[in-house]
Amino acid sequence: MVAESPPLPDARLGDDRRAYFEQRLFALSPLNMWLTSALIYLALIGAYAAANALDGGAWLQRVGSGYALDERARIALILSLVVCVALAMQRYVRLRERIDAPALTSGMIPSMVQFLAFDGGHLRRATVFGVIGGVLLVVVIRPAGVWPHDAMLGARSIWFIGATVLLAVLFARGVELTRVGTGVTRRAINEGIVVDLLHIDRLYAWGRAAGRNSLTWFAVSASACLLFVSQVSPLVAAGLLGSCALMGLWVFANTMRLVHLRIHAAKTRELDDVRREIGELRARPGPEPETSVRLHSLLAYEARIAAVREWPFDQSILVRVLGSALILALPWFGQAVAGVVVGRLGQLIH
């Protein structure tokens, strides 16, 4: 039997059944993360299907000699996907943090492990701001013609209002969690980590954590971009997805920069001390052969320290981060696949 890793003393990695809502949703589910996410997606789409049936709406519409997915249905499918991706990625990051907890804490000052603790931030306040923002968003986008033109009291309108407010709440809560988590990470790196230049690989856990944060950005951005890719020119779509890719990479690089600065400072201090000792030994040599042995040992140690990597990730971590950026290409493929499926379905109905 494999012993369970001791949990960190914080709300993120403690009992998820008492954590914030996004984690309790998965912790209380009898299914695993992926099946729970799929169930949430089916529930959201099922609610839209019921609303669509009440309004007498259609899933397909005639376009020329073929068929296309109804615009309302397309937006509903994508909004539901964005919700599920945002929830699933939060859960994925949390579970991976639990696995990496021993690696993170092994490279920290024991008394500073508490820096990793946070209570989830002021999520109630963020929820209120999200509700207000969602309502304002509904008011703004409907007159602008972005939202489907349903009757104001139609069932589909109620569904879209609920989905918009839900997304706004998740966004506001996500911003608060990110804000608090970023502050905790910065303090832990600046004050808590121990830079052992002979075991720099112990800090690679920070590289994996930063890579997961980038993956979250890529996944949520890719699902959200489905709303826009088919509505704009290829050049604008490429610019939009490129901006998302740069933002995701910046999330990774910014965390790595903090650890890099700590490693660089420790490496510089150690090299200065060793070179000063070498200089003193050469200026005032002692008896042989002790002096030669000591000098060669110091020169070998200097070379070892000078070769230490200053960035806390290896090639495999970098490949995973760059590979996860390819998720942003999924909107194009998703639109193409959806078009083929709808076309085939339209032919069968016809």
Long-range contacts (C-beta under 8 A, 24 or more apart in sequence): 5-98, 5-99, 5-101, 5-102, 6-101, 6-102, 7-98, 7-101, 8-101, 8-104, 8-105, 8-113, 8-116, 8-117, 9-113, 9-114, 9-116, 9-117, 10-116, 10-117, 10-118, 10-119, 11-117, 11-118, 11-119, 11-120, 12-94, 12-97, 12-118, 12-120, 13-94, 13-97, 13-98, 13-101, 16-94, 19-120, 20-120, 20-123, 20-173, 20-177, 21-123, 22-87, 22-90, 22-91, 22-170, 22-173, 23-90, 23-91, 23-94, 25-87, 26-87, 26-91, 33-88, 33-91, 33-92, 33-95, 34-88, 37-84, 37-87, 37-88, 37-91, 38-84, 40-83, 40-84, 40-87, 41-80, 41-81, 41-83, 41-84, 44-76, 44-79, 44-80, 44-83, 44-84, 44-163, 45-76, 45-77, 45-80, 47-159, 48-73, 48-76, 48-80, 48-156, 48-159, 50-155, 51-154, 51-155, 51-156, 51-158, 51-159, 52-155, 52-156, 54-154, 54-155, 55-150, 55-151, 55-154, 55-155, 55-156, 57-156, 60-342, 60-345, 60-346, 60-349, 66-343, 66-346, 66-347, 67-342, 67-343, 67-345, 67-346, 67-347, 67-349, 67-350, 68-339, 68-342, 68-346, 69-338, 69-342, 71-148, 72-148, 72-150, 72-156, 72-160, 74-338, 75-148, 75-160, 75-227, 76-156, 76-159, 76-160, 76-163, 78-223, 78-224, 78-226, 78-227, 79-160, 79-163, 79-164, 79-167, 79-227, 80-163, 81-223, 81-226, 82-167, 82-220, 82-223, 82-224, 83-163, 83-166, 83-167, 83-170, 85-219, 85-220, 85-223, 86-170, 86-174, 86-220, 87-170, 89-215, 89-216, 89-219, 89-220, 90-174, 90-177, 90-216, 92-212, 92-216, 93-212, 93-213, 93-216, 96-208, 96-209, 96-212, 97-209, 97-212, 100-205, 100-208, 100-209, 103-202, 103-204, 103-205, 104-205, 104-206, 104-209, 106-202, 107-193, 107-194, 107-196, 107-202, 107-203, 107-205, 107-206, 108-188, 108-192, 108-193, 108-194, 109-192, 109-193, 109-194, 112-188, 112-191, 112-192, 113-192, 115-184, 115-187, 115-188, 115-191, 115-192, 116-184, 116-188, 116-192, 117-184, 118-180, 118-181, 118-184, 120-177, 120-180, 121-176, 121-177, 121-179, 121-180, 122-176, 123-173, 123-176, 123-177, 125-176, 126-169, 126-172, 126-173, 126-175, 126-176, 127-169, 127-172, 127-173, 129-172, 130-165, 130-168, 130-169, 130-170, 130-171, 130-172, 130-173, 131-165, 131-168, 131-169, 133-168, 133-171, 133-172, 134-164, 134-165, 134-166, 134-167, 134-168, 134-169, 135-165, 137-164, 137-168, 138-164, 138-165, 185-209, 185-255, 185-258, 186-258, 189-255, 189-258, 189-259, 189-262, 190-258, 190-262, 193-259, 193-262, 195-262, 195-263, 195-266, 197-263, 197-266, 197-267, 197-270, 197-305, 197-308, 198-304, 200-263, 200-308, 200-309, 200-312, 201-314, 203-259, 203-263, 203-312, 204-312, 204-313, 204-314, 204-317, 206-255, 206-256, 206-259, 206-312, 207-256, 207-259, 207-311, 207-312, 207-313, 207-314, 207-317, 208-313, 208-317, 209-255, 210-251, 210-252, 210-254, 210-255, 210-256, 210-313, 211-252, 211-313, 211-317, 211-320, 211-321, 211-324, 213-251, 213-252, 213-255, 214-248, 214-249, 214-251, 214-252, 214-321, 214-324, 214-325, 215-248, 215-321, 215-324, 215-327, 217-244, 217-247, 217-248, 217-251, 218-244, 218-245, 218-248, 218-324, 218-325, 218-327, 218-328, 219-324, 219-327, 221-247, 221-248, 221-328, 222-327, 222-328, 222-329, 222-330, 222-331, 225-328, 225-331, 226-331, 226-334, 226-335, 229-331, 229-332, 229-335, 230-335, 237-331, 237-332, 241-328, 241-329, 241-331, 244-328, 245-325, 245-328, 248-324, 248-325, 248-328, 249-321, 249-325, 252-321, 256-311, 256-312, 256-313, 259-311, 259-312, 260-310, 260-311, 260-312, 263-308, 263-309, 263-310, 263-311, 263-312, 264-310, 267-305, 267-308, 267-310, 270-305, 271-302, 271-305, 271-306, 274-298, 274-301, 274-302, 274-305, 275-302, 278-302
